[in-house]
Amino acid sequence: MARLDSLRSENRLESLLSRESSFLFNNLILVGIALTVLFLTTFPLLSEAATGRKVTMGPPIFNMVNIPWALVLLALAGSAR
Protein backbone atom coordinates (compact mmCIF):
# COMPACT_ATOMS: atom_id res chain seq x y z
CA MET A 1 0.00 0.00 0.00
CA ALA A 2 2.90 2.35 0.62
CA ARG A 3 4.05 2.21 -3.02
CA LEU A 4 0.62 2.44 -4.59
CA ASP A 5 1.12 6.03 -5.74
CA SER A 6 4.44 5.20 -7.40
CA LEU A 7 2.82 2.37 -9.39
CA ARG A 8 0.23 4.63 -11.02
CA SER A 9 0.79 5.56 -14.63
CA GLU A 10 1.65 9.16 -15.44
CA ASN A 11 -0.38 8.92 -18.67
CA ARG A 12 -4.06 9.83 -18.62
CA LEU A 13 -6.81 9.27 -21.16
CA GLU A 14 -6.92 12.35 -23.37
CA SER A 15 -10.61 12.09 -24.22
CA LEU A 16 -13.45 9.60 -24.35
CA LEU A 17 -13.05 9.41 -28.12
CA SER A 18 -9.33 8.63 -28.20
CA ARG A 19 -7.93 5.34 -29.44
CA GLU A 20 -6.83 4.29 -25.97
CA SER A 21 -10.27 4.86 -24.48
CA SER A 22 -11.94 2.89 -27.28
CA PHE A 23 -9.58 -0.02 -26.56
CA LEU A 24 -10.46 0.27 -22.89
CA PHE A 25 -14.20 0.23 -23.62
CA ASN A 26 -13.77 -2.70 -26.03
CA ASN A 27 -11.96 -4.65 -23.32
CA LEU A 28 -14.63 -3.80 -20.75
CA ILE A 29 -17.35 -5.00 -23.10
CA LEU A 30 -15.47 -8.24 -23.77
CA VAL A 31 -15.16 -8.79 -20.01
CA GLY A 32 -18.89 -8.12 -19.69
CA ILE A 33 -19.65 -10.68 -22.40
CA ALA A 34 -17.39 -13.22 -20.71
CA LEU A 35 -19.08 -12.66 -17.34
CA THR A 36 -22.58 -13.01 -18.81
CA VAL A 37 -21.60 -16.24 -20.55
CA LEU A 38 -20.10 -17.52 -17.30
CA PHE A 39 -23.24 -16.59 -15.36
CA LEU A 40 -25.62 -18.08 -17.93
CA THR A 41 -23.55 -21.26 -18.09
CA THR A 42 -23.40 -21.80 -14.34
CA PHE A 43 -26.92 -20.58 -13.55
CA PRO A 44 -28.60 -23.97 -14.20
CA LEU A 45 -26.18 -25.66 -11.79
CA LEU A 46 -26.71 -23.03 -9.10
CA SER A 47 -30.46 -23.04 -9.59
CA GLU A 48 -30.69 -26.81 -9.38
CA ALA A 49 -28.57 -26.84 -6.23
CA ALA A 50 -30.75 -24.18 -4.60
CA THR A 51 -34.25 -25.25 -5.67
CA GLY A 52 -33.87 -28.86 -6.78
CA ARG A 53 -35.54 -28.12 -10.13
CA LYS A 54 -33.71 -28.49 -13.41
CA VAL A 55 -33.43 -25.34 -15.54
CA THR A 56 -31.98 -25.24 -19.04
CA MET A 57 -30.43 -22.30 -20.83
CA GLY A 58 -30.44 -22.64 -24.58
CA PRO A 59 -28.99 -20.61 -27.43
CA PRO A 60 -31.87 -18.11 -27.53
CA ILE A 61 -30.98 -16.64 -24.12
CA PHE A 62 -27.31 -16.33 -25.09
CA ASN A 63 -28.30 -14.61 -28.34
CA MET A 64 -30.73 -12.30 -26.58
CA VAL A 65 -28.05 -11.16 -24.13
CA ASN A 66 -24.93 -11.13 -26.29
CA ILE A 67 -26.16 -9.71 -29.59
CA PRO A 68 -26.69 -6.19 -28.15
CA TRP A 69 -23.25 -6.35 -26.53
CA ALA A 70 -21.75 -7.49 -29.83
CA LEU A 71 -23.41 -4.61 -31.70
CA VAL A 72 -22.00 -2.10 -29.21
CA LEU A 73 -18.60 -3.76 -29.55
CA LEU A 74 -18.84 -3.53 -33.34
CA ALA A 75 -19.78 0.15 -33.15
CA LEU A 76 -16.86 0.89 -30.83
CA ALA A 77 -14.43 -1.06 -33.02
CA GLY A 78 -15.60 0.89 -36.05
CA SER A 79 -15.21 4.23 -34.32
CA ALA A 80 -11.60 3.71 -33.16
CA ARG A 81 -9.38 6.30 -34.76
VENVENLIN-V257359 format. One record per pair of residues at least 6 apart in sequence whose C-alpha atoms are under 6 Angstrom apart, sorted by the first residue. I is the first residue (numbers start at 1). J is the second residue. If there is no record, write none. Layout:
I_J ; I_J
This chain:
19_80 ; 19_81 ; 22_80 ; 44_55 ; 48_54
